[in-house]
C-alpha cells in the first residue's frame, strides 16, 4: 500500500490505536447511560482520520483497502453470512427463553442494557457506524498495511483481529469477547477470501442489527411466558 514502511506503520497505529484508546478511556462510564453524541463523534472522527491519512498523506485510493464497487457476488456472500449469523442469534434467544434460561447471555447483559435503553434511531446509527468504521479501521486498512509491512498474511489478519476483540472490553465484559472473536474471525475470513470491504460492511451491519430488533423480540417472549401459565391454569 504505502511506499514507506514508516508511513504504513503510522497508519496502522492510527487505525488500531485510536478507537481502542477511546474505548478504554470511556470504560469507567460503563455503568452510566451511553453518551450518544460522544460515541458517534469519536468513532466517526477516528475513521475519518484514517481515511484522511490514506487518501491525503499516502495518496492511495479507497480500492487499496478493499472499498470497491460493483462486486455484487461478494456483496451477496456478505449478506448471506450476516443473515445466517443474525438468524442463528435470534433462534438462540428464542430457544433460551423457551428453556427458561436468560435470553441474553450474562456477560453481554450490561452492555446490551445500555444499548437497548437508547433511542431507536441511535441503535440504527450504531449498526451503520460499527459496520462502516470498524471494517475500515480493524479490517481493510490494517490487514493490507500489515501484509505489506510483514509479508505475512496470517500476521496481517491476526493482529487486527486480536486488537478488535480486546477493544470491546471498553464496553463489554470478558465473557462477551468470545462472541466478538467468533464474529470478528468470520469477518476477517470473509475479507481475506473476497478482498471486498463492502461485503464485510454488509455482513457486519446485519450481524449487529440484532440490537435493533432485540427489544421487540424480548418483549414478545416475555408476553408469551406470561400467557402460558394463564392458559395452563385455565385448563
N, C-alpha and C positions, 0 to 999 in steps of 0.2 A: 504493500500500500504506500508507505511513506519512503521517500528517498533517503531519509536519515533515521537510523535506529533510535536516536535520542528523541526525535520528534514523535516517533511511534510510541516510545515508552511513556512520554508525557501524555500522549493521547489516551493510552491505556489507564494511566493513573487517574486522569480526569474521569474517564468513563466508569471505572470500577470504584474509584475512591470517593468521588463527590456524593453520589447517592447513598453510599454506605456510611459516610461521615454524618450526613444529615439524619440518617436513620437512627444512629446511636446517640446523636446529640439530643434527639427528641424522645429517647427511650424512657426518660424519667416521667414523661407525661402520659404513660400508658393507661393509668387509672382514671384519666380525665377524658372528657368528650374530645373528639377529633377537632383539631384546628383546621377547618376546611380551606381557608384561604392560604394558610402557610403550607399545607400539604401540596396543593396544586402549584403554587408559585415555586417552591423549592424543587419539586420533581421536574416540572417543565423547564425551569431555569437550568438545572443540571444537564438535561437533554439538549437544550439549545446551545449550551456551552460546548458540548461535544460536537454537535453538528457544525458550529462555527469554526471549531478547530479543524475539522475535516475539510470543510469547503473553502475557508478563507486562508488558513495557515498552510495546511497540507495541499490545498488546491486539488482535491480529489473529488470525483463525482459520487453521488449517492449510490450508484451501482457498485462501487467498490466495497460497500458494506452490505450488499445483498438487497438494497432497495431498488428493485427493478419492476417494470410494469408489463402487464400482458402475459405473464406466465400463469395462465389460467389453470393448468393441470396442478401446479404446485399449490395454488390457492385452494383448489378443491381438496387436495390432500390435507392441507392445513385445517380446512373446515371440517373434514371428516374426523380428524384427530381430536379437534376441540369438542365436537359434538359427542364423540364417543366418551371422552373423559367427563364431560358435563352430565350426560345421561347416566353414567356409572355412579357419579356422585349423588345425583338425585335419587337413584334407586337405593343407594346405601343409606341415605337419610330415611327413606320410607321403610326399609327393612329394619333399621334400628328402632324406629318408632313402633313398628308392629311387634317387635320382640320386647318392648318395654324398656329399651335402653335409651340413653340420651341421644337425640337426633344429631346433635353437634358434638364432635369429639371434645373431651375435656380440655385438651391442650390448645384447641382453637377457640374455645368458648369466649374468652375475654376479648380477643381481637375481633371476632365476629360480632360480639355485642356492641363494641364501639362502632363498627361499620354500620350495623343494622339500625343504630339509633340516629343515623344521619339522614337527611332528606333524600328522597328517591333520585332527584336529579344529580346529587353528588355521587351516589353509588354508580350511576351511569358514567359520570365523569371519571371515577376511579377505574372502572373497567377499561375505558378507552385510554386513559392516561397510562395505566400499567401495561396494556398491550403494546402501545407505541413506544413509550420511553424505555421500559425495561428491556425490550427486544433490541433497541438501538444500543443501550449502554452496557447490557450484560451478554448480548449475543453477537450481533453483527459486527460492531466496531472492534471489540476486544479480540474476538476469535480471529478475524482477518489480520489484525495488527500483530497479535502474539504468534500467529502462524508464520508471519514474515520474520519476526524477531528470533524465534526459537527454532524454526524449521520443523517443529513437531506439531502435527495436527492434534494429537492427544493432549499435549500440554495446553495448546491454544483453546481447547474445549473445556478441559477440567478446571483450569484456573478461574475463568469467569463463572463456571457452574458452582464452584465452591464459594466464591465471594457472593454470588447471587443468593445462595442458600443461607449463608451466615448473615447477610444484610437484613434478612427478615426477622432476625432477633430483635431488631429495633421496635417491632410492633407485635411480635408473636412470641410464643413460648418455645422451648427447646423441642418438645414433642411435635410441635407443628412443623418443624423443619423436615420431618420425614416426607410429608406430602409435598413440601416445596422442592425437595431434592428430586422426588419422583417426577413431578411436573416439569421442573427445570431440565431434567435429563431427557424427557421426551421432546421438549422444545429444542434442546441442543442437538439431539439426534436428527430432528426434522431439518434444522438449518444445515447440518453437515451433509445431509442427503440431497436436499434441494438447492442449497445456497440461495434461498429466496426469503428475505426477511419479512416480506408482506405475508407470506404463508404462515410464518411464526406469529406475526401480529394477530392474524385472524384466529389462529388456534388459541393463543394466549387470552384474547378477549372473550372467546367463547367459554373457555375454562373458568375464567374469573366471573363470568356473568351469573354464576350461581348466586352471588351475593345480592343480585337484583331481585331474583325470584324467591330467595330463601324465606323472607318474612311471610309471604303469602302461603308458601308450602308448609311452613311450621304452624301457621295459624289454622290451615286446613286439617293438618294432622292432629292438632290439639282438639279441634272441634269434633273430629271423628272419635277420639278417645273418650270424650265426654258423652257422646251419643251411645257408644257401645254398652256401657254399664246400664244405662237407662233402658235400652232395648232388652237386655237380659232380665232386668227386674220386672219389666212389663210381661215377660213370658212366664 
